[in-house]
Amino acid sequence: MKKIKNIEQLSAYVDRYNLQDYMDSDILAMASLHYFDKEDHLIQSETTSDYLYFLVKGTVMVYSYSSDTQNICIDYVEPASLIGEASSLWGLVPKSNVKAVSHCICISISLKKYRAKLQADVRFLQNICQLLSYRLNSNVNLANSLTEPVETRLAKFILSHYEGDQFSVRLTTCAAILNVSYRHLIRMMTNFREANIIEKKKNYYLILDFDKLIELSKKLSG
């Protein structure tokens, strides 16, 4: 983690994502910019974080470990998302890890200095309650989705992350998000290619059959 000393850049991110709307307190008076390299951890399980983060550039993955130490992806977070509202804000020990999967920039608020101020900000707390409700429902959906066939989850993921007719999410990231091994994902992508659903290009997959992807995305187990 590296601090970026650029008040103009900080202010620009706040304006771009309307972050002042989250709270009545002056966010610029409390915030600073931090840069994270790919694979850096913003938050590690069992270690209380000193910061509350607004992710403003890049992508992070929220994950935990299963009993066999395999990573289980809980969420895949993009700008402009709040990170640390469930544990860090309240001084609780987090049960999940947050890791940068690309170069990231966050607006950071020191909780050692401003925890009490944030906890007394009614507008901020209202937004936190709404966010936690949304994430609680998302976790229910995650638990339900893990009972679906991998090909169904993969089809849904491609349909949610394509641009134009191209799917270019890195397969290592895709495997982590879908909670499958990289080897298993490669087999599924090969199956999709052999079924003429997608075609492998140099830096992306070209989608050939959207109707078949939609059909697979609705497939139920059994």
N, C-alpha and C positions, 0 to 999 in steps of 0.2 A: 504494500500500500504506500502510495506517494501522495503528498499533499500538493495541490495545484494552487498557487497563489495568483489568482486572476479574478478580481471582483467583477470585472465586466462579463467574463465567461459565466461566472456563477449567476449573475443577475439575468443573463440571457436564457439560461436553462430554467430558472424560476419562471420567467415570463413565458417561455415556449410551452411549458407544461402546466401553467396556471397553478403552481404549487402553493402560492400564497392563499389560494382558496381553501386549502386544507385546514387553515388555522387562523385565529385572530391575532396570535403573537406574530411579531415581525420575524419572518423566516431568515431574511438576510442578516439580521443582527445575531443569529445563532449559528448559521450554517457555514460550512467550508466545502471545498471540492477535494475529492480523493480519486486517484487513479489506481486501478487494479489490473495486473497482467493476467493473461489467460492462465487458468488453473489456480490462481490465488483464491484463498478463502476469505470471504467477507465475514462469515460467522462459522464457528466450529461447535459441534455438539459438546455439551458438558462444560462449555467455557462461556461465561457471561460476556456479552459484547459491550464495549464502551460507547458504541454509536448506534443511532437510528439512521437508516439510509433511504434516500430516494434514488433509485437507479434511473439515470438520465441518458446513458449511452451504453450499448452492449447488451449482453444476455447472460443471465446467471441461472444455475440449476439448484433447486432445493432438493436434498436427498437425505436418506438415512440408510442404515445398514440393517440387513435382515440377520437372522440367527446364523447364517452361513457366511456372513461378511460381504455378501453381494450388495452392491449399491441398489437402492430402490428409489427411483425418481418420484418425488412428491409433486413438484411443480417446475415449470419452465418459464422464467420471468423475463419480461422485456420492459423497456421504458413505457410510461413513467410509473414505476411500481414502488411501493413502500416496503421496506424490508426490516424486520425486527420488531414489528408492532405487537406480536403475540408473546414474546419473551423478553427481549432486550428492554423495551419500554418500562416493564414492570420489575426489572432486576432479577428475572427468573433465569434459570439455566436452560438453554435451548436443547431440544431433543433432536434437532435436525441440523444439517450442514448447508451452507450456502456457498457455492463455488462459481467463479467466473468461467464461462465457457467461451468467452471472447474477451478482448480488451474492453474494460468497463470504466465508466466514470460515474461516481455517485455524489450527490449532495449529502453531506454527513452532518449530523447534529450530535454534539457531545452530550451523552446522558449523565455524565458526572456533573456537568454544569447546568443542564436544562431539563432533567427528568421531572422535577417538581413543577416547573413552568408548563411543560407539555401536559402533565397529568391534571393541571388546573384549567387547561384551555378547553372550554365546553365544546366549541366548534370542532376542535381537533378530535376530541373523544367521540363525538357523534359520527365523524367520518371513520374513525377506527372501528366502531361498533358495526357499521355498515360493511366495512371491508372484511372483518372477521366473520360476519355472517355469510358473506359470499364465499370466502375460502373454506368455511366449514361445509357448505353445500358442495363445493368443488371436490373436497376430499371424499365425500360420499360417492360422487360420480366416479372418482378414481378407483375406489374400492370395487364398485360395480363393474367398471371397464376391465379390470384385471381378470374377470371371469370370461371375457370374450376371446374368441380365437385371435391369434397373433395377426393373421391376415386381415381380420376385421379392423383391429387397432391400427395396423399399418395403412390400410386404405383410408381410414378416417384421418390419420395424420397427414398423409400426402394431400388429401383434399383440403385440409386446413392450412397447409403451408406452401402450396404451389404459387408461382407467379407467372402469369401468362399461361403457357403450357409446359412450364419447367419446374422441376422439383430439385432443389440444390442444397437442402439441409445435409450437413455432414452425417454420414451413417453412424459414426461413433456416438455423436450426440443423439441421433434418432434412436439408437439402441438403448441408450441410458433413459431417455424419456419414456420409451415403450416398455421398459423393464424386461428386456430380453437380451440374450447374449449377442455379441457382434456376429458370431458365426451363424446363429439362427437367423438373424436379420438378413445376412447375405443370402442365405438359402431362400428366404421369402422373396427378396428382390429378384433373385434368379428365376423363381417361379413366375413372378409377375412379367419378367422379360419373355420367358418362354410362352406365356399366354398372350403375348403381344399387347400387354396393357401399358408397358413402359418400354423405352429404348435407351440404352446407356450411351451417353455422350461423354465428351472429355471431362467436363466439370459439373455435369448435371444429368438428370434423367428427363427425357422428353416423354410427356404423357400422351399416349396414343388412343386410349379408350377410357374416356371419363365415365361413360355409362356402366362399364364393368366395375370401375372403382366404386361408384355409388352403390351398385348391387352388392359388392363385397362388404362395404361399410355397414350395411344393414343385416348382414348375415349373423345368425345366432348360433351359439354353441349347440352341439348335439344335432 
